[in-house]
């Protein structure tokens, strides 16, 4: 059955296609071509060189990057941005709303992430996310950032069962609010302690800055890979986290169309997910 996507989806995919074509044309006259469009990294690690050669590059930003010039970043080859929105039950990134609007206006696919804390309830955090993050049909799926809160005043570390219960509450609320299956971002420590060997239908975004993800996450399938925190990108002040999408241009357009990893679409559609908006 053919489904007619909504205008926001059509606009998002059309913009992404134009961007890919523009970058391909620009690459014809450059050394190294399209895949070396943004080589910048202040401290590159050779073990993640493969990420730099992959075609669908992105960044994630928060207040530390201040005023991001999204048109300039997009023109340089950045295909997507994830931006911090909320943390815990009462923190809103002061740059979120302006980043959200400016990325949209620049035609850059963007998604919002919530940083989970362990000193407030999942229900409180879900309500805060829903209150502050628009349910925008053209946005990327929301992201739940799962790490231990080592750099905050919250030193609570729930056991695995309690942590998974909180995570499930948050994922369910985020999916209900946005209509899209949330992405899980995590690092090696949290994955080892809580998520390892746990099946979740969600797309995974894995942090690994000194090795490829399969070497650190026991072959956990990944869709996004954060491969450096010392990236340098036109339009972004100072250093920025850089990320890559696993696939090629066709895979990326399918991800934009469905909000799901193309490799999982067939299985997830039986659960009522991954259908383009009507």
C-alpha positions as CSV (number, residue, x, y, z in Angstrom):
1,X,0.0,0.0,0.0
2,X,1.4,3.4,-1.0
3,X,1.4,5.9,1.8
4,X,1.5,9.6,1.1
5,X,3.9,11.3,3.5
6,X,3.1,14.5,5.2
7,X,4.6,17.8,4.0
8,X,7.2,18.0,6.7
9,X,8.5,14.6,5.7
10,X,8.5,15.5,2.0
11,X,10.4,18.7,2.8
12,X,12.9,16.9,5.0
13,X,13.7,14.2,2.5
14,X,13.8,16.6,-0.5
15,X,16.2,18.9,1.4
16,X,18.4,16.0,2.3
17,X,18.5,14.8,-1.3
18,X,19.5,18.3,-2.5
19,X,22.2,18.5,0.1
20,X,23.6,15.1,-1.0
21,X,23.7,16.2,-4.6
22,X,25.3,19.5,-3.8
23,X,28.1,17.8,-1.8
24,X,28.6,15.3,-4.5
25,X,29.1,18.1,-7.1
26,X,31.4,20.0,-4.9
27,X,33.5,16.9,-4.3
28,X,34.2,16.5,-8.0
29,X,36.7,19.3,-7.8
30,X,38.3,18.4,-4.5
31,X,41.0,16.1,-3.5
32,X,39.7,13.0,-1.8
33,X,36.1,13.6,-2.9
34,X,32.9,13.7,-1.0
35,X,34.0,11.5,1.9
36,X,36.8,13.8,2.9
37,X,34.7,16.9,3.0
38,X,35.2,17.6,6.7
39,X,38.4,16.0,7.9
40,X,38.8,18.3,11.0
41,X,39.8,16.9,14.3
42,X,42.1,18.4,16.8
43,X,43.2,15.0,18.2
44,X,42.4,12.4,15.6
45,X,42.7,8.7,16.6
46,X,43.8,6.3,13.9
47,X,41.6,3.6,15.3
48,X,38.5,5.5,14.2
49,X,39.7,6.5,10.7
50,X,36.9,4.5,9.1
51,X,34.4,6.9,10.5
52,X,36.0,9.8,8.7
53,X,35.6,8.0,5.3
54,X,31.8,7.3,5.8
55,X,29.4,9.5,3.8
56,X,26.7,10.6,6.3
57,X,28.5,12.8,8.8
58,X,26.8,14.7,11.8
59,X,27.4,16.6,15.0
60,X,25.9,16.9,18.4
61,X,25.7,20.2,20.2
62,X,24.8,21.8,23.5
63,X,25.2,25.3,25.0
64,X,29.0,24.9,24.9
65,X,29.0,25.4,21.1
66,X,27.1,28.7,21.5
67,X,25.8,30.2,18.2
68,X,26.1,27.4,15.6
69,X,26.0,28.5,12.0
70,X,23.9,25.6,10.7
71,X,23.9,26.7,7.0
72,X,27.7,26.9,7.0
73,X,28.0,23.5,8.7
74,X,25.5,22.0,6.2
75,X,27.4,23.5,3.3
76,X,30.6,21.9,4.6
77,X,29.1,18.4,4.6
78,X,27.2,18.0,7.9
79,X,24.0,16.0,7.3
80,X,22.4,16.0,10.7
81,X,22.6,17.4,14.2
82,X,21.5,16.1,17.6
83,X,21.1,18.8,20.2
84,X,20.7,18.7,24.0
85,X,17.3,19.6,25.1
86,X,16.6,18.5,28.6
87,X,18.3,16.9,31.6
88,X,16.7,15.3,34.7
89,X,13.4,16.8,35.8
90,X,14.1,20.6,35.5
91,X,17.1,21.5,33.3
92,X,16.6,22.9,29.8
93,X,19.7,23.6,27.7
94,X,19.6,27.4,27.2
95,X,20.5,27.1,23.5
96,X,18.0,24.4,22.7
97,X,15.1,26.4,21.3
98,X,17.3,28.6,19.1
99,X,19.3,25.6,17.9
100,X,16.0,23.8,17.1
101,X,14.7,26.6,15.0
102,X,17.9,27.5,13.3
103,X,18.7,23.9,12.3
104,X,15.2,23.6,10.8
105,X,15.5,26.8,8.9
106,X,18.9,25.7,7.5
107,X,17.3,22.5,6.2
108,X,19.4,20.3,8.5
109,X,17.7,17.2,10.0
110,X,17.8,17.6,13.7
111,X,16.8,15.6,16.8
112,X,16.6,16.4,20.5
113,X,18.2,14.4,23.4
114,X,17.4,14.1,27.0
115,X,20.2,13.3,29.5
116,X,18.8,10.8,32.0
117,X,19.7,11.4,35.7
118,X,19.3,8.9,38.5
119,X,18.3,11.2,41.3
120,X,14.7,12.0,40.0
121,X,11.9,9.7,38.8
122,X,11.5,8.7,35.2
123,X,8.0,10.1,35.3
124,X,9.2,13.5,36.3
125,X,11.9,13.5,33.6
126,X,9.4,12.3,31.0
127,X,7.0,15.1,31.8
128,X,9.8,17.7,31.6
129,X,10.9,16.4,28.2
130,X,7.3,16.4,26.8
131,X,6.8,20.0,28.2
132,X,9.9,21.3,26.4
133,X,10.5,19.4,23.2
134,X,8.1,19.9,20.3
135,X,6.5,16.9,18.7
136,X,7.7,17.9,15.3
137,X,6.9,15.4,12.5
138,X,9.9,16.5,10.5
139,X,12.4,16.0,13.3
140,X,14.7,13.0,13.8
141,X,13.6,10.5,16.5
142,X,14.3,11.7,20.0
143,X,17.4,10.5,21.9
144,X,17.7,9.1,25.4
145,X,21.2,9.7,26.7
146,X,22.1,6.9,29.1
147,X,25.3,7.3,31.1
148,X,26.4,7.3,34.8
149,X,26.2,10.8,36.2
150,X,29.8,10.9,37.2
151,X,30.3,14.6,36.6
152,X,27.2,15.8,38.6
153,X,26.2,16.0,42.2
154,X,24.0,12.9,41.6
155,X,26.1,9.8,42.6
156,X,23.2,7.4,42.7
157,X,23.7,4.1,40.7
158,X,20.6,2.0,40.5
159,X,20.8,-1.7,40.1
160,X,20.2,-3.2,36.6
161,X,16.5,-4.0,37.2
162,X,15.7,-0.5,38.6
163,X,17.7,1.2,35.8
164,X,15.9,-0.7,33.1
165,X,12.5,0.0,34.6
166,X,13.3,3.8,34.6
167,X,14.6,3.6,31.0
168,X,11.5,1.8,29.8
169,X,9.3,4.5,31.4
170,X,11.3,7.2,29.6
171,X,11.4,5.5,26.2
172,X,7.7,4.8,26.3
173,X,6.9,8.5,27.1
174,X,9.2,9.8,24.4
175,X,7.8,7.5,21.8
176,X,4.2,8.4,22.7
177,X,5.0,12.1,22.5
178,X,6.9,12.1,19.2
179,X,5.4,9.1,17.5
180,X,8.9,7.8,16.8
181,X,10.9,5.0,18.3
182,X,13.6,6.8,20.4
183,X,17.3,6.4,19.8
184,X,19.5,5.2,22.7
185,X,22.8,6.9,23.2
186,X,25.2,5.3,25.6
187,X,28.9,4.9,26.5
188,X,31.0,1.8,27.2
189,X,30.6,1.9,31.0
190,X,26.8,2.2,31.1
191,X,26.4,-0.3,28.4
192,X,28.6,-2.8,30.2
193,X,26.8,-2.3,33.5
194,X,23.2,-2.1,32.4
195,X,22.5,-2.6,28.7
196,X,24.8,-5.5,27.7
197,X,22.9,-8.6,26.6
198,X,19.5,-6.7,26.9
199,X,17.4,-6.7,23.8
200,X,15.8,-3.4,23.0
201,X,14.1,-2.5,19.6
202,X,15.6,0.9,19.6
203,X,18.3,2.3,17.3
204,X,21.6,2.6,19.2
205,X,24.1,5.5,19.0
206,X,27.4,4.4,20.5
207,X,30.3,6.4,21.8
208,X,33.7,5.0,20.9
209,X,36.6,7.4,20.3
210,X,39.5,5.0,20.3
211,X,38.2,1.9,18.5
212,X,35.3,0.8,16.3
213,X,32.1,0.1,18.2
214,X,32.1,-3.7,17.6
215,X,35.4,-3.8,19.6
216,X,33.9,-2.2,22.6
217,X,30.2,-3.2,22.7
218,X,30.2,-6.9,22.0
219,X,28.9,-6.5,18.5
220,X,25.9,-4.4,19.6
221,X,24.3,-3.2,16.3
222,X,24.7,0.5,15.9
223,X,23.1,3.1,13.6
224,X,25.1,6.2,14.8
225,X,28.7,6.2,16.0
226,X,30.2,9.1,18.0
227,X,33.8,8.8,17.1
228,X,35.4,12.0,18.5
229,X,34.8,14.8,20.9
230,X,37.5,17.0,19.4
231,X,36.0,17.6,16.0
232,X,36.4,20.9,14.1
233,X,33.6,21.8,11.8
234,X,32.9,25.0,9.8
235,X,30.2,27.0,11.5
236,X,30.8,25.6,14.9
237,X,32.9,27.5,17.5
238,X,35.5,25.4,19.2
239,X,35.5,21.6,19.4
240,X,32.4,19.5,18.8
241,X,31.4,15.9,19.0
242,X,31.3,14.3,15.5
243,X,29.2,11.4,14.5
244,X,28.5,9.2,11.6
245,X,25.5,7.2,10.3
246,X,26.2,3.6,9.5
247,X,25.0,3.5,5.9
248,X,25.1,5.2,2.5
249,X,22.9,7.9,1.0
250,X,20.1,5.5,0.2
251,X,20.0,4.2,3.7
252,X,20.0,7.7,5.1
253,X,17.0,8.8,3.0
254,X,15.2,5.7,4.2
255,X,16.0,6.5,7.8
256,X,14.6,10.1,7.3
257,X,11.5,8.6,5.7
258,X,10.8,6.0,8.4
259,X,12.6,7.1,11.6
260,X,14.0,3.6,11.8
261,X,17.3,1.8,10.9
262,X,16.6,0.4,7.4
263,X,17.9,-3.0,8.5
264,X,15.2,-3.2,11.2
265,X,12.2,-1.8,9.3
266,X,10.7,-5.1,8.2
267,X,10.7,-6.5,11.8
268,X,9.6,-3.3,13.4
269,X,6.7,-2.6,11.1
270,X,4.9,-5.6,12.6
271,X,4.8,-3.6,15.8
272,X,3.2,-0.6,14.1
273,X,6.4,1.4,13.9
274,X,8.5,2.8,11.0
275,X,5.6,3.8,8.7
276,X,6.0,7.2,7.1
277,X,3.6,9.8,8.4
278,X,0.3,10.0,6.5
